[in-house]
Amino acid sequence: MQPQIHPTQDIPAWHLYGERAPFPDLVHMERIIDRAAGLDWQIRPHRHTHLLQIFLLLSGQITFHAEGLQRSLAPPVALCLPPTAVHGFDFSAGTEGWVLSLPVQNFPEFLADGAELAFILQAPAAFTPGTAVHDSFMRLFDVWSGNGRFRNTELRCVLGQILCTLFRDQGIPPAADLKRSDPRITKFQSLIGAHASAHWAVSRYAHELGMSTRNLGRLCKQHTGLSPQAMIEAHLMREAARLLAYTRMSAQSIAHRLGYDDPSYFNRRFRAFANMSPGAYRRRLEQ
């Protein structure tokens, strides 16, 4: 019996599947077996509010669930899942492949409005990858798992090559049977990126979008499973995680940088978000 796709409000939003703590890196890579084997090869329906995910599936029998629809995938196959797309999988034991997760805001040169590859954020898409793609994924994994001097620059270069190789010859019309992202959500996320640290009220965001606060709340719940305020706070906490990882700023300085007048309140919100204190989060990264 196949798992049922629950109503939108019942579908969890994760950083990575099953994890509450955000990852602070430019990208995240893992093999299918690393995540799915411990979950009886089943990934239940969920969403990611800020991640573009690319699955490179090399072998196995795979049932893919997206936005209430179900289809079988025949490897080798590449699968592109933009932020907020509800998805889940049933894998046969031993399925081989990779999952590449990209925080969209980390790659404006590729994915911002008007960028050449921005179209890949429109809707889920599945297609047959070229033979060189697996070698490129292996190269990206080598760079990602290493600590080379120019690691972040090299990650961007190899990732750009992968994206171009994957999508250059596909055309990829948005799938007619899968729901498009709403441009108002994209605009809301852009406004959050520009003004979250000023702690705008939700009503001000709604006004900028030409919507009522109630309608903005309905839109966010429908497309992300989160309230507008939760989306704003998630952005701030992700930025806090990056500052903890990549700077030596104190938690108090980070709190003020992100517009929190009370550092103890910031600490409580970060703990609620990441399930650990800012100090514990930094110590975990330094281990």
C-alpha positions in Angstrom: 0.0 0.0 0.0 1.4 3.4 -1.0 1.7 6.1 1.6 -1.0 8.8 1.4 -0.2 12.4 0.6 -1.6 14.3 3.5 -3.3 17.7 3.3 -0.8 20.6 3.0 -1.0 21.7 6.6 0.0 18.2 7.7 3.2 18.0 5.6 6.4 18.9 7.5 8.9 21.4 6.3 12.5 20.2 7.0 16.0 21.6 6.6 17.2 18.2 5.5 14.7 15.4 5.8 14.1 14.6 9.4 16.4 17.3 10.7 15.6 20.5 12.5 19.1 22.0 12.6 20.0 24.0 9.6 23.2 23.3 7.7 25.4 26.3 7.2 27.4 25.2 4.2 27.0 26.4 0.6 25.6 23.0 -0.4 24.9 19.6 1.1 25.6 16.2 -0.6 24.7 12.7 0.5 24.1 9.3 -1.1 20.6 7.9 -1.2 21.7 5.0 1.0 23.0 7.4 3.7 19.5 8.8 4.4 17.1 6.2 3.1 18.6 2.9 4.4 18.0 3.9 8.0 14.4 4.8 7.2 13.4 1.4 5.6 14.0 3.0 2.2 11.0 5.3 2.5 11.0 9.1 2.5 7.6 10.4 3.6 6.0 13.4 1.9 7.7 16.7 3.1 8.9 20.0 1.7 11.9 22.3 2.0 11.0 26.0 2.1 14.4 27.3 0.8 16.2 24.4 -0.8 16.5 23.4 -4.5 17.2 19.7 -4.5 18.6 17.6 -7.4 18.5 13.9 -7.2 20.7 11.8 -9.5 19.2 8.3 -9.3 21.5 5.6 -10.8 19.8 2.3 -10.0 16.9 0.7 -8.2 13.1 0.8 -8.3 11.8 4.2 -7.3 8.3 5.5 -6.7 8.1 9.3 -6.5 5.3 11.2 -4.9 4.9 14.9 -5.8 2.1 17.3 -5.0 -0.4 14.5 -4.6 0.7 12.6 -7.7 2.6 9.4 -8.0 4.9 8.1 -10.7 7.6 5.4 -11.2 11.1 6.5 -12.1 13.4 4.4 -14.3 17.1 5.1 -13.5 19.3 6.7 -14.6 17.2 9.7 -14.0 17.8 13.3 -12.7 15.0 14.9 -10.7 14.9 18.6 -9.9 12.7 19.8 -7.0 12.4 23.5 -6.3 11.6 25.0 -2.9 8.2 24.2 -1.4 7.5 21.3 -3.7 5.9 18.5 -1.7 7.7 15.2 -2.4 8.4 11.7 -1.1 10.0 8.5 -2.2 9.8 4.7 -1.9 13.1 3.2 -2.9 14.0 -0.4 -3.4 16.7 -1.6 -1.0 20.1 -0.8 -2.3 19.1 2.1 -4.6 22.1 4.0 -5.7 22.2 7.8 -6.3 22.9 11.2 -4.9 21.0 14.1 -3.4 22.3 17.6 -3.8 20.7 20.3 -1.7 21.2 24.0 -2.5 20.0 26.9 -0.4 18.6 29.1 -3.2 19.7 32.3 -1.5 23.4 31.2 -1.7 23.4 31.2 -5.5 21.9 34.4 -6.8 24.2 34.2 -9.8 22.4 31.0 -10.9 18.9 31.2 -9.5 17.9 34.8 -8.7 15.1 36.4 -10.8 16.4 37.1 -14.3 19.3 34.6 -14.0 19.8 32.2 -16.8 18.9 29.1 -14.7 16.1 30.7 -12.7 13.6 28.6 -14.8 14.6 25.5 -12.9 12.7 26.9 -9.8 9.4 26.9 -11.6 8.2 23.3 -11.1 9.5 19.8 -10.5 11.1 18.1 -13.5 12.5 14.7 -14.3 14.7 13.9 -17.2 17.5 11.5 -18.4 21.0 12.9 -17.5 24.0 12.7 -19.7 26.7 10.1 -19.1 29.2 12.7 -17.7 26.9 13.9 -14.9 27.8 11.2 -12.5 31.5 12.0 -12.8 30.7 15.6 -12.1 28.8 14.7 -9.0 31.8 12.7 -7.8 34.0 15.7 -8.4 31.6 18.0 -6.5 31.6 15.5 -3.6 35.4 15.5 -3.5 35.5 19.3 -3.3 32.6 19.5 -0.8 34.0 16.9 1.6 37.5 18.4 1.4 39.0 21.6 2.9 40.9 23.0 0.0 42.1 26.6 0.0 39.6 27.8 -2.5 36.8 25.3 -1.6 33.8 27.6 -1.8 34.9 29.1 -5.1 35.6 25.6 -6.5 32.2 24.4 -5.2 30.5 27.2 -7.2 32.4 26.4 -10.3 31.8 22.7 -10.3 28.2 23.2 -9.4 27.7 25.7 -12.2 29.1 23.1 -14.6 26.7 20.4 -13.3 23.7 22.7 -13.6 24.6 23.7 -17.2 25.3 20.0 -18.1 22.0 18.9 -16.7 19.8 21.5 -18.2 21.5 22.8 -21.4 19.8 20.3 -23.7 16.6 19.5 -21.8 14.3 22.4 -22.6 12.4 21.3 -19.5 8.9 22.8 -19.9 7.3 22.9 -16.5 5.3 19.8 -16.0 1.7 20.4 -16.8 0.4 18.1 -14.1 2.5 19.6 -11.2 1.8 22.9 -9.5 3.9 25.9 -10.3 5.4 28.0 -7.6 3.5 31.2 -6.8 5.5 34.4 -7.8 4.1 36.1 -4.7 5.9 33.6 -2.5 9.1 34.4 -4.4 8.5 38.1 -3.9 7.8 37.6 -0.2 11.0 35.6 0.2 12.9 38.4 -1.5 11.4 41.0 0.8 12.3 38.8 3.8 15.9 38.7 2.6 16.0 42.5 2.4 14.1 43.4 5.5 14.0 40.6 8.0 16.7 42.1 10.3 14.6 45.3 10.5 11.8 43.1 11.9 9.0 44.4 9.7 5.6 43.4 10.9 3.8 40.8 8.7 1.3 43.5 7.9 4.0 45.6 6.2 5.1 42.7 4.0 1.5 42.2 3.1 1.1 45.8 2.2 4.2 45.7 0.0 2.7 42.6 -1.8 -0.7 44.3 -2.2 -2.4 41.7 -0.1 -4.2 41.5 3.2 -2.4 40.0 6.1 -4.9 37.2 6.2 -4.5 36.4 2.5 -0.7 36.4 2.9 -1.1 33.9 5.7 -3.2 31.6 3.6 -0.8 31.8 0.7 2.2 30.9 2.9 0.4 28.0 4.5 -0.7 26.7 1.2 2.7 26.8 -0.4 5.2 26.3 2.4 3.2 24.9 5.3 4.5 27.8 7.5 3.0 31.0 8.6 4.5 34.3 7.3 6.1 34.9 10.8 7.6 31.4 10.8 9.1 32.0 7.4 10.6 35.3 8.5 12.1 33.8 11.7 13.4 30.8 9.7 15.3 33.2 7.5 16.8 34.9 10.5 17.8 31.7 12.2 19.4 30.4 9.0 21.4 33.6 8.8 22.4 33.1 12.5 23.6 29.6 11.7 25.8 30.9 8.9 27.3 33.6 11.1 28.0 31.0 13.8 29.7 28.8 11.3 31.7 31.3 9.3 32.5 34.1 11.7 33.8 34.4 15.3 31.0 36.8 16.2 29.6 36.2 19.6 26.0 35.1 20.0 25.2 38.6 21.4 26.8 40.3 18.4 24.9 38.1 16.0 21.7 38.8 17.9 22.2 42.6 17.4 23.3 42.1 13.8 20.0 40.4 13.1 17.9 43.1 14.8 17.2 41.4 18.2 17.4 43.9 21.0 17.4 41.1 23.7 20.1 38.5 23.2 18.5 36.1 25.6 15.3 36.2 23.5 17.4 35.5 20.4 19.1 32.6 22.2 15.6 31.1 23.1 14.4 31.5 19.5 17.6 29.8 18.1 17.2 27.0 20.5 13.6 26.5 19.5 14.6 26.5 15.8 17.8 24.4 16.0 17.1 22.3 19.1 20.3 23.6 20.6 21.8 26.8 21.9 24.0 29.0 19.6 27.0 28.0 21.6 26.2 24.3 21.2 25.6 24.7 17.5 29.1 26.3 17.0 30.8 23.7 19.1 29.2 20.9 17.1 30.6 22.4 13.9 34.1 22.6 15.4 34.3 19.0 16.4 
